[in-house]
Amino acid sequence: MDVMDRIRDAVETTPVVIFMKGTPQFPQCGFSSRAAAALSACGQEFGYVNVLADPEIFENLPRFANWPTFPQIYINGELVGGCDITLELYEKGELKKLVEDAAAANAKEA
Amino acid sequence: MTEENPRIAMIHERITEALKPTVLEVEDESHKHVGHPGAQAGGGHFNVLVVSAAFEGVPLIKRHRMVYDAMGDAMESEIHALSIKAKTPDEA
């Protein structure tokens, strides 16, 4: 599969997914670490892609949604933002709602 | 504004031109990331606070895109990470 298709597949089949440096357990960058921690705190399952383990995705993700930096958080196939936006939404209580709604919609479909 | 730091001056200039901010703070945090893999490639870490009327009625993701767009090609070279706070004058 072409790398853009792989990225599209990841964001469309996983309701909440973070492309990050490292993993939620072993993040390799402060921004990725904080964004993954905010998602974890929302209490729902989420997927992750370690961009350091996949050089092709690392190279091409910035042009997928025209967003230059990592991490990138997608909910229901749409880019929500990077670390700053994720933390800001978390602090406002909006991230939890987005994540819960995505999980509920996915459970209904399954 | 720190004239001695050419990257801060560049960020200042590009954001000022694109967004006409009423408040603009740019901070170079690169020293906190020495040894970080991204830092080794030469790109810096910066924090910016931008208060601009241009953000009124604009969702967060779009505000951040406006800042990234203002930075242009610098996002691919000079800047490794840009932490953004983008507010309207009412929110600031």
N, CA and C atoms of all chains as a GROMACS GRO file, in nm:
protein
  606
    1MET      N    1   0.084  -0.120   0.000
    1MET     CA    2   0.000   0.000   0.000
    1MET      C    3   0.088   0.125   0.000
    2ASP      N    4   0.046   0.219  -0.079
    2ASP     CA    5   0.112   0.350  -0.085
    2ASP      C    6   0.108   0.416   0.054
    3VAL      N    7   0.210   0.494   0.087
    3VAL     CA    8   0.217   0.551   0.222
    3VAL      C    9   0.097   0.641   0.255
    4MET      N   10   0.050   0.718   0.156
    4MET     CA   11  -0.066   0.804   0.181
    4MET      C   12  -0.191   0.720   0.210
    5ASP      N   13  -0.201   0.606   0.140
    5ASP     CA   14  -0.313   0.516   0.167
    5ASP      C   15  -0.300   0.454   0.306
    6ARG      N   16  -0.178   0.424   0.345
    6ARG     CA   17  -0.158   0.367   0.480
    6ARG      C   18  -0.200   0.468   0.587
    7ILE      N   19  -0.165   0.594   0.566
    7ILE     CA   20  -0.203   0.697   0.663
    7ILE      C   21  -0.355   0.713   0.664
    8ARG      N   22  -0.414   0.721   0.544
    8ARG     CA   23  -0.559   0.736   0.534
    8ARG      C   24  -0.628   0.619   0.603
    9ASP      N   25  -0.576   0.500   0.580
    9ASP     CA   26  -0.632   0.380   0.641
    9ASP      C   27  -0.627   0.390   0.794
   10ALA      N   28  -0.514   0.437   0.847
   10ALA     CA   29  -0.499   0.448   0.992
   10ALA      C   30  -0.599   0.548   1.051
   11VAL      N   31  -0.617   0.663   0.987
   11VAL     CA   32  -0.705   0.765   1.046
   11VAL      C   33  -0.852   0.730   1.025
   12GLU      N   34  -0.880   0.651   0.921
   12GLU     CA   35  -1.021   0.620   0.895
   12GLU      C   36  -1.070   0.496   0.969
   13THR      N   37  -0.979   0.406   1.003
   13THR     CA   38  -1.024   0.285   1.072
   13THR      C   39  -1.007   0.295   1.224
   14THR      N   40  -0.934   0.395   1.271
   14THR     CA   41  -0.916   0.411   1.416
   14THR      C   42  -0.983   0.542   1.457
   15PRO      N   43  -1.086   0.535   1.544
   15PRO     CA   44  -1.161   0.659   1.574
   15PRO      C   45  -1.073   0.768   1.635
   16VAL      N   46  -0.979   0.727   1.720
   16VAL     CA   47  -0.888   0.825   1.779
   16VAL      C   48  -0.746   0.771   1.762
   17VAL      N   49  -0.663   0.845   1.692
   17VAL     CA   50  -0.526   0.797   1.669
   17VAL      C   51  -0.427   0.912   1.677
   18ILE      N   52  -0.316   0.883   1.742
   18ILE     CA   53  -0.209   0.983   1.751
   18ILE      C   54  -0.086   0.932   1.677
   19PHE      N   55  -0.032   1.016   1.591
   19PHE     CA   56   0.097   0.989   1.528
   19PHE      C   57   0.200   1.060   1.615
   20MET      N   58   0.288   0.982   1.674
   20MET     CA   59   0.377   1.040   1.775
   20MET      C   60   0.519   0.986   1.764
   21LYS      N   61   0.610   1.054   1.833
   21LYS     CA   62   0.747   1.005   1.840
   21LYS      C   63   0.757   0.914   1.962
   22GLY      N   64   0.777   0.786   1.938
   22GLY     CA   65   0.776   0.688   2.047
   22GLY      C   66   0.637   0.631   2.064
   23THR      N   67   0.611   0.578   2.182
   23THR     CA   68   0.482   0.517   2.211
   23THR      C   69   0.424   0.586   2.336
   24PRO      N   70   0.292   0.569   2.362
   24PRO     CA   71   0.238   0.632   2.483
   24PRO      C   72   0.314   0.588   2.609
   25GLN      N   73   0.360   0.462   2.613
   25GLN     CA   74   0.436   0.414   2.729
   25GLN      C   75   0.579   0.468   2.729
   26PHE      N   76   0.638   0.476   2.610
   26PHE     CA   77   0.777   0.523   2.600
   26PHE      C   78   0.790   0.635   2.497
   27PRO      N   79   0.731   0.750   2.528
   27PRO     CA   80   0.739   0.862   2.434
   27PRO      C   81   0.883   0.912   2.422
   28GLN      N   82   0.918   0.960   2.302
   28GLN     CA   83   1.056   1.003   2.278
   28GLN      C   84   1.066   1.153   2.256
   29CYS      N   85   0.960   1.224   2.290
   29CYS     CA   86   0.960   1.368   2.268
   29CYS      C   87   0.858   1.426   2.366
   30GLY      N   88   0.890   1.540   2.424
   30GLY     CA   89   0.803   1.601   2.525
   30GLY      C   90   0.664   1.634   2.472
   31PHE      N   91   0.658   1.682   2.348
   31PHE     CA   92   0.528   1.720   2.291
   31PHE      C   93   0.441   1.596   2.270
   32SER      N   94   0.502   1.490   2.217
   32SER     CA   95   0.428   1.365   2.197
   32SER      C   96   0.384   1.309   2.330
   33SER      N   97   0.471   1.318   2.428
   33SER     CA   98   0.443   1.266   2.560
   33SER      C   99   0.321   1.335   2.622
   34ARG      N  100   0.319   1.468   2.614
   34ARG     CA  101   0.209   1.543   2.676
   34ARG      C  102   0.076   1.518   2.604
   35ALA      N  103   0.082   1.512   2.471
   35ALA     CA  104  -0.042   1.491   2.395
   35ALA      C  105  -0.098   1.351   2.423
   36ALA      N  106  -0.011   1.250   2.428
   36ALA     CA  107  -0.055   1.113   2.454
   36ALA      C  108  -0.111   1.102   2.596
   37ALA      N  109  -0.051   1.174   2.691
   37ALA     CA  110  -0.099   1.170   2.829
   37ALA      C  111  -0.238   1.232   2.838
   38ALA      N  112  -0.262   1.340   2.763
   38ALA     CA  113  -0.395   1.403   2.764
   38ALA      C  114  -0.499   1.306   2.707
   39LEU      N  115  -0.463   1.238   2.598
   39LEU     CA  116  -0.557   1.139   2.540
   39LEU      C  117  -0.584   1.027   2.639
   40SER      N  118  -0.480   0.976   2.703
   40SER     CA  119  -0.496   0.868   2.802
   40SER      C  120  -0.591   0.912   2.912
   41ALA      N  121  -0.578   1.038   2.954
   41ALA     CA  122  -0.659   1.090   3.065
   41ALA      C  123  -0.807   1.098   3.029
   42CYS      N  124  -0.838   1.088   2.899
   42CYS     CA  125  -0.979   1.091   2.857
   42CYS      C  126  -1.047   0.957   2.881
   43GLY      N  127  -0.970   0.854   2.913
   43GLY     CA  128  -1.028   0.728   2.958
   43GLY      C  129  -1.083   0.637   2.849
   44GLN      N  130  -1.054   0.665   2.724
   44GLN     CA  131  -1.100   0.576   2.616
   44GLN      C  132  -0.978   0.519   2.545
   45GLU      N  133  -1.000   0.406   2.478
   45GLU     CA  134  -0.889   0.349   2.401
   45GLU      C  135  -0.856   0.439   2.283
   46PHE      N  136  -0.730   0.446   2.249
   46PHE     CA  137  -0.692   0.516   2.126
   46PHE      C  138  -0.575   0.444   2.060
   47GLY      N  139  -0.562   0.466   1.931
   47GLY     CA  140  -0.452   0.403   1.859
   47GLY      C  141  -0.333   0.497   1.851
   48TYR      N  142  -0.218   0.441   1.823
   48TYR     CA  143  -0.102   0.528   1.800
   48TYR      C  144  -0.016   0.471   1.689
   49VAL      N  145   0.055   0.560   1.625
   49VAL     CA  146   0.155   0.520   1.525
   49VAL      C  147   0.285   0.586   1.568
   50ASN      N  148   0.387   0.505   1.588
   50ASN     CA  149   0.519   0.557   1.624
   50ASN      C  150   0.591   0.598   1.496
   51VAL      N  151   0.598   0.728   1.471
   51VAL     CA  152   0.656   0.774   1.344
   51VAL      C  153   0.807   0.750   1.338
   52LEU      N  154   0.869   0.733   1.453
   52LEU     CA  155   1.014   0.706   1.453
   52LEU      C  156   1.042   0.564   1.405
   53ALA      N  157   0.941   0.476   1.417
   53ALA     CA  158   0.959   0.337   1.375
   53ALA      C  159   0.916   0.318   1.230
   54ASP      N  160   0.864   0.423   1.167
   54ASP     CA  161   0.815   0.412   1.030
   54ASP      C  162   0.859   0.534   0.950
   55PRO      N  163   0.982   0.530   0.897
   55PRO     CA  164   1.039   0.648   0.832
   55PRO      C  165   0.954   0.701   0.718
   56GLU      N  166   0.882   0.610   0.651
   56GLU     CA  167   0.799   0.654   0.538
   56GLU      C  168   0.685   0.744   0.587
   57ILE      N  169   0.622   0.705   0.697
   57ILE     CA  170   0.515   0.788   0.754
   57ILE      C  171   0.574   0.917   0.809
   58PHE      N  172   0.689   0.907   0.875
   58PHE     CA  173   0.757   1.026   0.929
   58PHE      C  174   0.779   1.130   0.818
   59GLU      N  175   0.825   1.082   0.703
   59GLU     CA  176   0.853   1.170   0.590
   59GLU      C  177   0.726   1.232   0.530
   60ASN      N  178   0.620   1.155   0.524
   60ASN     CA  179   0.503   1.195   0.443
   60ASN      C  180   0.385   1.248   0.521
   61LEU      N  181   0.379   1.222   0.651
   61LEU     CA  182   0.263   1.269   0.728
   61LEU      C  183   0.243   1.421   0.720
   62PRO      N  184   0.350   1.502   0.725
   62PRO     CA  185   0.328   1.646   0.719
   62PRO      C  186   0.249   1.691   0.596
   63ARG      N  187   0.264   1.623   0.484
   63ARG     CA  188   0.188   1.668   0.366
   63ARG      C  189   0.051   1.601   0.357
   64PHE      N  190   0.026   1.500   0.441
   64PHE     CA  191  -0.105   1.434   0.437
   64PHE      C  192  -0.215   1.534   0.472
   65ALA      N  193  -0.198   1.607   0.582
   65ALA     CA  194  -0.300   1.705   0.621
   65ALA      C  195  -0.241   1.846   0.623
   66ASN      N  196  -0.128   1.862   0.556
   66ASN     CA  197  -0.061   1.992   0.552
   66ASN      C  198  -0.039   2.049   0.692
   67TRP      N  199   0.025   1.967   0.776
   67TRP     CA  200   0.054   2.010   0.914
   67TRP      C  201   0.200   1.974   0.938
   68PRO      N  202   0.284   2.072   0.971
   68PRO     CA  203   0.428   2.048   0.960
   68PRO      C  204   0.495   1.970   1.074
   69THR      N  205   0.426   1.953   1.188
   69THR     CA  206   0.499   1.898   1.303
   69THR      C  207   0.431   1.775   1.363
   70PHE      N  208   0.502   1.710   1.454
   70PHE     CA  209   0.450   1.597   1.531
   70PHE      C  210   0.436   1.640   1.676
   71PRO      N  211   0.346   1.582   1.752
   71PRO     CA  212   0.252   1.477   1.713
   71PRO      C  213   0.135   1.535   1.634
   72GLN      N  214   0.054   1.445   1.576
   72GLN     CA  215  -0.072   1.484   1.512
   72GLN      C  216  -0.180   1.391   1.564
   73ILE      N  217  -0.292   1.450   1.602
   73ILE     CA  218  -0.402   1.374   1.660
   73ILE      C  219  -0.522   1.380   1.566
   74TYR      N  220  -0.574   1.263   1.532
   74TYR     CA  221  -0.690   1.254   1.443
   74TYR      C  222  -0.806   1.191   1.517
   75ILE      N  223  -0.924   1.253   1.504
   75ILE     CA  224  -1.046   1.195   1.560
   75ILE      C  225  -1.147   1.186   1.447
   76ASN      N  226  -1.204   1.066   1.430
   76ASN     CA  227  -1.298   1.041   1.320
   76ASN      C  228  -1.239   1.083   1.185
   77GLY      N  229  -1.112   1.053   1.166
   77GLY     CA  230  -1.050   1.078   1.036
   77GLY      C  231  -1.008   1.223   1.013
   78GLU      N  232  -1.034   1.311   1.109
   78GLU     CA  233  -0.999   1.452   1.090
   78GLU      C  234  -0.888   1.495   1.183
   79LEU      N  235  -0.798   1.575   1.130
   79LEU     CA  236  -0.691   1.628   1.214
   79LEU      C  237  -0.749   1.725   1.317
   80VAL      N  238  -0.723   1.696   1.444
   80VAL     CA  239  -0.766   1.785   1.552
   80VAL      C  240  -0.658   1.890   1.577
   81GLY      N  241  -0.533   1.847   1.569
   81GLY     CA  242  -0.423   1.940   1.587
   81GLY      C  243  -0.300   1.869   1.640
   82GLY      N  244  -0.208   1.950   1.688
   82GLY     CA  245  -0.086   1.897   1.747
   82GLY      C  246  -0.095   1.902   1.899
   83CYS      N  247   0.019   1.909   1.962
   83CYS     CA  248   0.024   1.906   2.109
   83CYS      C  249  -0.050   2.024   2.173
   84ASP      N  250  -0.025   2.146   2.124
   84ASP     CA  251  -0.085   2.264   2.189
   84ASP      C  252  -0.237   2.259   2.187
   85ILE      N  253  -0.293   2.228   2.069
   85ILE     CA  254  -0.439   2.226   2.055
   85ILE      C  255  -0.497   2.113   2.139
   86THR      N  256  -0.433   1.998   2.137
   86THR     CA  257  -0.482   1.884   2.215
   86THR      C  258  -0.486   1.920   2.364
   87LEU      N  259  -0.382   1.984   2.413
   87LEU     CA  260  -0.379   2.020   2.555
   87LEU      C  261  -0.481   2.129   2.587
   88GLU      N  262  -0.497   2.224   2.495
   88GLU     CA  263  -0.594   2.330   2.518
   88GLU      C  264  -0.736   2.273   2.522
   89LEU      N  265  -0.765   2.181   2.430
   89LEU     CA  266  -0.898   2.118   2.429
   89LEU      C  267  -0.917   2.033   2.554
   90TYR      N  268  -0.811   1.969   2.598
   90TYR     CA  269  -0.819   1.886   2.718
   90TYR      C  270  -0.852   1.973   2.839
   91GLU      N  271  -0.782   2.086   2.850
   91GLU     CA  272  -0.804   2.174   2.965
   91GLU      C  273  -0.944   2.232   2.967
   92LYS      N  274  -1.001   2.252   2.849
   92LYS     CA  275  -1.138   2.305   2.842
   92LYS      C  276  -1.242   2.194   2.859
   93GLY      N  277  -1.198   2.068   2.869
   93GLY     CA  278  -1.293   1.957   2.882
   93GLY      C  279  -1.349   1.912   2.748
   94GLU      N  280  -1.304   1.974   2.639
   94GLU     CA  281  -1.361   1.942   2.508
   94GLU      C  282  -1.302   1.815   2.448
   95LEU      N  283  -1.177   1.786   2.483
   95LEU     CA  284  -1.112   1.668   2.425
   95LEU      C  285  -1.183   1.540   2.471
   96LYS      N  286  -1.216   1.535   2.600
   96LYS     CA  287  -1.283   1.418   2.656
   96LYS      C  288  -1.413   1.392   2.580
   97LYS      N  289  -1.486   1.498   2.553
   97LYS     CA  290  -1.614   1.484   2.484
   97LYS      C  291  -1.592   1.433   2.340
   98LEU      N  292  -1.494   1.490   2.271
   98LEU     CA  293  -1.464   1.448   2.134
   98LEU      C  294  -1.429   1.299   2.131
   99VAL      N  295  -1.344   1.260   2.227
   99VAL     CA  296  -1.296   1.122   2.231
   99VAL      C  297  -1.410   1.026   2.268
  100GLU      N  298  -1.492   1.067   2.362
  100GLU     CA  299  -1.604   0.981   2.403
  100GLU      C  300  -1.707   0.967   2.291
  101ASP      N  301  -1.736   1.077   2.223
  101ASP     CA  302  -1.831   1.072   2.111
  101ASP      C  303  -1.778   0.981   2.001
  102ALA      N  304  -1.649   0.990   1.973
  102ALA     CA  305  -1.590   0.906   1.868
  102ALA      C  306  -1.598   0.759   1.907
  103ALA      N  307  -1.571   0.730   2.033
  103ALA     CA  308  -1.575   0.591   2.081
  103ALA      C  309  -1.719   0.538   2.075
  104ALA      N  310  -1.815   0.622   2.114
  104ALA     CA  311  -1.956   0.579   2.114
  104ALA      C  312  -2.004   0.553   1.973
  105ALA      N  313  -1.969   0.642   1.879
  105ALA     CA  314  -2.010   0.625   1.740
  105ALA      C  315  -1.951   0.497   1.682
  106ASN      N  316  -1.828   0.468   1.720
  106ASN     CA  317  -1.761   0.348   1.671
  106ASN      C  318  -1.825   0.222   1.728
  107ALA      N  319  -1.864   0.228   1.856
  107ALA     CA  320  -1.927   0.112   1.920
  107ALA      C  321  -2.060   0.081   1.852
  108LYS      N  322  -2.131   0.186   1.812
  108LYS     CA  323  -2.261   0.169   1.746
  108LYS      C  324  -2.244   0.098   1.612
  109GLU      N  325  -2.140   0.139   1.540
  109GLU     CA  326  -2.114   0.081   1.408
  109GLU      C  327  -2.074  -0.066   1.416
  110ALA      N  328  -2.003  -0.102   1.522
  110ALA     CA  329  -1.943  -0.236   1.531
  110ALA      C  330  -2.047  -0.343   1.560
  111MET      N  331   1.234   4.270   2.182
  111MET     CA  332   1.278   4.181   2.074
  111MET      C  333   1.430   4.166   2.077
  112THR      N  334   1.473   4.042   2.066
  112THR     CA  335   1.616   4.014   2.076
  112THR      C  336   1.680   4.017   1.936
  113GLU      N  337   1.744   4.127   1.908
  113GLU     CA  338   1.806   4.140   1.776
  113GLU      C  339   1.920   4.041   1.758
  114GLU      N  340   1.978   3.997   1.869
  114GLU     CA  341   2.094   3.908   1.860
  114GLU      C  342   2.057   3.769   1.811
  115ASN      N  343   1.929   3.735   1.826
  115ASN     CA  344   1.888   3.602   1.783
  115ASN      C  345   1.816   3.613   1.649
  116PRO      N  346   1.885   3.577   1.539
  116PRO     CA  347   1.826   3.600   1.406
  116PRO      C  348   1.699   3.519   1.383
  117ARG      N  349   1.688   3.404   1.447
  117ARG     CA  350   1.566   3.326   1.426
  117ARG      C  351   1.446   3.392   1.492
  118ILE      N  352   1.467   3.447   1.612
  118ILE     CA  353   1.357   3.517   1.678
  118ILE      C  354   1.316   3.637   1.594
  119ALA      N  355   1.413   3.707   1.542
  119ALA     CA  356   1.384   3.824   1.458
  119ALA      C  357   1.304   3.782   1.334
  120MET      N  358   1.342   3.669   1.276
  120MET     CA  359   1.274   3.620   1.156
  120MET      C  360   1.129   3.583   1.187
  121ILE      N  361   1.109   3.511   1.299
  121ILE     CA  362   0.974   3.470   1.338
  121ILE      C  363   0.888   3.594   1.364
  122HIS      N  364   0.947   3.689   1.436
  122HIS     CA  365   0.880   3.814   1.467
  122HIS      C  366   0.833   3.884   1.340
  123GLU      N  367   0.924   3.893   1.247
  123GLU     CA  368   0.896   3.966   1.123
  123GLU      C  369   0.784   3.897   1.044
  124ARG      N  370   0.794   3.765   1.031
  124ARG     CA  371   0.696   3.694   0.947
  124ARG      C  372   0.556   3.699   1.008
  125ILE      N  373   0.548   3.681   1.141
  125ILE     CA  374   0.416   3.682   1.205
  125ILE      C  375   0.357   3.823   1.204
  126THR      N  376   0.442   3.922   1.229
  126THR     CA  377   0.395   4.060   1.228
  126THR      C  378   0.337   4.097   1.092
  127GLU      N  379   0.406   4.056   0.988
  127GLU     CA  380   0.361   4.089   0.854
  127GLU      C  381   0.229   4.020   0.820
  128ALA      N  382   0.217   3.892   0.858
  128ALA     CA  383   0.100   3.814   0.816
  128ALA      C  384  -0.022   3.840   0.904
  129LEU      N  385  -0.001   3.860   1.035
  129LEU     CA  386  -0.117   3.859   1.125
  129LEU      C  387  -0.140   3.990   1.200
  130LYS      N  388  -0.054   4.086   1.181
  130LYS     CA  389  -0.069   4.217   1.248
  130LYS      C  390  -0.108   4.201   1.395
  131PRO      N  391  -0.028   4.130   1.472
  131PRO     CA  392  -0.068   4.102   1.611
  131PRO      C  393  -0.062   4.226   1.699
  132THR      N  394  -0.148   4.228   1.802
  132THR     CA  395  -0.141   4.335   1.902
  132THR      C  396  -0.043   4.296   2.012
  133VAL      N  397  -0.026   4.165   2.034
  133VAL     CA  398   0.076   4.116   2.125
  133VAL      C  399   0.150   4.004   2.053
  134LEU      N  400   0.282   4.005   2.061
  134LEU     CA  401   0.360   3.898   2.001
  134LEU      C  402   0.482   3.871   2.088
  135GLU      N  403   0.487   3.749   2.142
  135GLU     CA  404   0.604   3.711   2.221
  135GLU      C  405   0.665   3.588   2.156
  136VAL      N  406   0.794   3.592   2.138
  136VAL     CA  407   0.865   3.479   2.078
  136VAL      C  408   0.978   3.441   2.173
  137GLU      N  409   0.983   3.314   2.205
  137GLU     CA  410   1.082   3.267   2.302
  137GLU      C  411   1.159   3.151   2.239
  138ASP      N  412   1.288   3.156   2.249
  138ASP     CA  413   1.372   3.047   2.196
  138ASP      C  414   1.400   2.948   2.308
  139GLU      N  415   1.347   2.827   2.289
  139GLU     CA  416   1.365   2.724   2.392
  139GLU      C  417   1.465   2.619   2.348
  140SER      N  418   1.537   2.647   2.243
  140SER     CA  419   1.625   2.545   2.186
  140SER      C  420   1.724   2.488   2.288
  141HIS      N  421   1.766   2.574   2.380
  141HIS     CA  422   1.866   2.529   2.479
  141HIS      C  423   1.813   2.417   2.567
  142LYS      N  424   1.678   2.407   2.576
  142LYS     CA  425   1.622   2.300   2.660
  142LYS      C  426   1.621   2.166   2.589
  143HIS      N  427   1.653   2.167   2.461
  143HIS     CA  428   1.639   2.044   2.384
  143HIS      C  429   1.770   1.999   2.322
  144VAL      N  430   1.879   2.043   2.377
  144VAL     CA  431   2.009   2.000   2.327
  144VAL      C  432   2.020   1.848   2.345
  145GLY      N  433   2.061   1.781   2.238
  145GLY     CA  434   2.074   1.634   2.248
  145GLY      C  435   1.951   1.562   2.201
  146HIS      N  436   1.838   1.636   2.193
  146HIS     CA  437   1.714   1.582   2.137
  146HIS      C  438   1.740   1.553   1.988
  147PRO      N  439   1.688   1.441   1.933
  147PRO     CA  440   1.718   1.408   1.793
  147PRO      C  441   1.683   1.521   1.696
  148GLY      N  442   1.572   1.589   1.721
  148GLY     CA  443   1.531   1.698   1.633
  148GLY      C  444   1.628   1.815   1.640
  149ALA      N  445   1.678   1.840   1.760
  149ALA     CA  446   1.769   1.952   1.779
  149ALA      C  447   1.901   1.927   1.706
  150GLN      N  448   1.940   1.800   1.698
  150GLN     CA  449   2.067   1.768   1.630
  150GLN      C  450   2.063   1.802   1.481
  151ALA      N  451   1.940   1.798   1.424
  151ALA     CA  452   1.927   1.831   1.283
  151ALA      C  453   1.940   1.982   1.259
  152GLY      N  454   1.942   2.060   1.366
  152GLY     CA  455   1.968   2.203   1.351
  152GLY      C  456   1.847   2.293   1.368
  153GLY      N  457   1.727   2.235   1.369
  153GLY     CA  458   1.608   2.318   1.384
  153GLY      C  459   1.588   2.357   1.529
  154GLY      N  460   1.534   2.478   1.552
  154GLY     CA  461   1.515   2.525   1.688
  154GLY      C  462   1.376   2.498   1.742
  155HIS      N  463   1.366   2.509   1.875
  155HIS     CA  464   1.235   2.500   1.942
  155HIS      C  465   1.195   2.641   1.987
  156PHE      N  466   1.076   2.682   1.950
  156PHE     CA  467   1.030   2.817   1.986
  156PHE      C  468   0.889   2.813   2.044
  157ASN      N  469   0.863   2.907   2.134
  157ASN     CA  470   0.727   2.930   2.183
  157ASN      C  471   0.682   3.065   2.129
  158VAL      N  472   0.559   3.069   2.078
  158VAL     CA  473   0.506   3.200   2.039
  158VAL      C  474   0.369   3.224   2.102
  159LEU      N  475   0.347   3.346   2.143
  159LEU     CA  476   0.215   3.391   2.184
  159LEU      C  477   0.175   3.499   2.084
  160VAL      N  478   0.064   3.475   2.014
  160VAL     CA  479   0.017   3.570   1.915
  160VAL      C  480  -0.124   3.613   1.952
  161VAL      N  481  -0.143   3.741   1.974
  161VAL     CA  482  -0.276   3.795   1.996
  161VAL      C  483  -0.309   3.880   1.874
  162SER      N  484  -0.415   3.839   1.804
  162SER     CA  485  -0.448   3.910   1.680
  162SER      C  486  -0.598   3.908   1.655
  163ALA      N  487  -0.648   4.018   1.605
  163ALA     CA  488  -0.790   4.026   1.568
  163ALA      C  489  -0.819   3.933   1.450
  164ALA      N  490  -0.714   3.894   1.378
  164ALA     CA  491  -0.733   3.803   1.264
  164ALA      C  492  -0.787   3.668   1.308
  165PHE      N  493  -0.776   3.634   1.438
  165PHE     CA  494  -0.822   3.503   1.486
  165PHE      C  495  -0.969   3.502   1.525
  166GLU      N  496  -1.033   3.618   1.516
  166GLU     CA  497  -1.172   3.622   1.562
  166GLU      C  498  -1.262   3.533   1.480
  167GLY      N  499  -1.339   3.448   1.550
  167GLY     CA  500  -1.431   3.356   1.483
  167GLY      C  501  -1.362   3.242   1.411
  168VAL      N  502  -1.232   3.224   1.434
  168VAL     CA  503  -1.155   3.121   1.364
  168VAL      C  504  -1.123   3.007   1.461
  169PRO      N  505  -1.155   2.882   1.425
  169PRO     CA  506  -1.123   2.770   1.515
  169PRO      C  507  -0.972   2.754   1.538
  170LEU      N  508  -0.939   2.689   1.650
  170LEU     CA  509  -0.798   2.674   1.690
  170LEU      C  510  -0.709   2.619   1.580
  171ILE      N  511  -0.757   2.512   1.515
  171ILE     CA  512  -0.670   2.446   1.417
  171ILE      C  513  -0.637   2.541   1.303
  172LYS      N  514  -0.735   2.623   1.266
  172LYS     CA  515  -0.714   2.719   1.158
  172LYS      C  516  -0.617   2.829   1.204
  173ARG      N  517  -0.629   2.870   1.331
  173ARG     CA  518  -0.537   2.972   1.383
  173ARG      C  519  -0.393   2.923   1.376
  174HIS      N  520  -0.374   2.796   1.415
  174HIS     CA  521  -0.238   2.741   1.412
  174HIS      C  522  -0.188   2.732   1.269
  175ARG      N  523  -0.278   2.694   1.178
  175ARG     CA  524  -0.238   2.689   1.037
  175ARG      C  525  -0.196   2.827   0.987
  176MET      N  526  -0.266   2.931   1.033
  176MET     CA  527  -0.231   3.068   0.991
  176MET      C  528  -0.089   3.102   1.038
  177VAL      N  529  -0.056   3.058   1.160
  177VAL     CA  530   0.079   3.085   1.210
  177VAL      C  531   0.182   3.004   1.132
  178TYR      N  532   0.152   2.876   1.110
  178TYR     CA  533   0.245   2.793   1.030
  178TYR      C  534   0.262   2.851   0.890
  179ASP      N  535   0.150   2.895   0.831
  179ASP     CA  536   0.158   2.952   0.696
  179ASP      C  537   0.246   3.077   0.695
  180ALA      N  538   0.234   3.157   0.802
  180ALA     CA  539   0.316   3.278   0.810
  180ALA      C  540   0.465   3.242   0.814
  181MET      N  541   0.497   3.128   0.879
  181MET     CA  542   0.637   3.088   0.889
  181MET      C  543   0.691   3.036   0.756
  182GLY      N  544   0.602   2.984   0.672
  182GLY     CA  545   0.642   2.939   0.538
  182GLY      C  546   0.750   2.833   0.542
  183ASP      N  547   0.851   2.849   0.457
  183ASP     CA  548   0.955   2.747   0.442
  183ASP      C  549   1.041   2.729   0.567
  184ALA      N  550   1.033   2.823   0.661
  184ALA     CA  551   1.115   2.810   0.783
  184ALA      C  552   1.075   2.686   0.862
  185MET      N  553   0.949   2.640   0.847
  185MET     CA  554   0.905   2.520   0.919
  185MET      C  555   0.982   2.396   0.874
  186GLU      N  556   1.040   2.405   0.754
  186GLU     CA  557   1.111   2.287   0.702
  186GLU      C  558   1.259   2.290   0.738
  187SER      N  559   1.307   2.402   0.790
  187SER     CA  560   1.451   2.410   0.813
  187SER      C  561   1.486   2.470   0.949
  188GLU      N  562   1.460   2.598   0.965
  188GLU     CA  563   1.503   2.670   1.085
  188GLU      C  564   1.430   2.626   1.210
  189ILE      N  565   1.303   2.584   1.191
  189ILE     CA  566   1.218   2.557   1.305
  189ILE      C  567   1.184   2.409   1.312
  190HIS      N  568   1.221   2.349   1.422
  190HIS     CA  569   1.188   2.208   1.441
  190HIS      C  570   1.055   2.196   1.515
  191ALA      N  571   1.033   2.284   1.611
  191ALA     CA  572   0.909   2.278   1.688
  191ALA      C  573   0.865   2.419   1.723
  192LEU      N  574   0.734   2.442   1.706
  192LEU     CA  575   0.679   2.573   1.735
  192LEU      C  576   0.557   2.552   1.823
  193SER      N  577   0.569   2.596   1.946
  193SER     CA  578   0.457   2.585   2.038
  193SER      C  579   0.377   2.715   2.028
  194ILE      N  580   0.247   2.702   1.998
  194ILE     CA  581   0.168   2.820   1.961
  194ILE      C  582   0.055   2.845   2.059
  195LYS      N  583   0.046   2.968   2.104
  195LYS     CA  584  -0.075   3.015   2.171
  195LYS      C  585  -0.130   3.126   2.082
  196ALA      N  586  -0.252   3.105   2.031
  196ALA     CA  587  -0.311   3.200   1.938
  196ALA      C  588  -0.444   3.248   1.994
  197LYS      N  589  -0.448   3.375   2.032
  197LYS     CA  590  -0.568   3.428   2.097
  197LYS      C  591  -0.619   3.553   2.025
  198THR      N  592  -0.746   3.581   2.046
  198THR     CA  593  -0.801   3.708   1.999
  198THR      C  594  -0.780   3.811   2.110
  199PRO      N  595  -0.787   3.938   2.077
  199PRO     CA  596  -0.770   4.040   2.183
  199PRO      C  597  -0.868   4.018   2.299
  200ASP      N  598  -0.989   3.973   2.272
  200ASP     CA  599  -1.087   3.948   2.379
  200ASP      C  600  -1.045   3.833   2.470
  201GLU      N  601  -0.980   3.734   2.416
  201GLU     CA  602  -0.942   3.616   2.495
  201GLU      C  603  -0.813   3.637   2.574
  202ALA      N  604  -0.735   3.732   2.530
  202ALA     CA  605  -0.602   3.749   2.590
  202ALA      C  606  -0.610   3.813   2.729
   0.00000   0.00000   0.00000
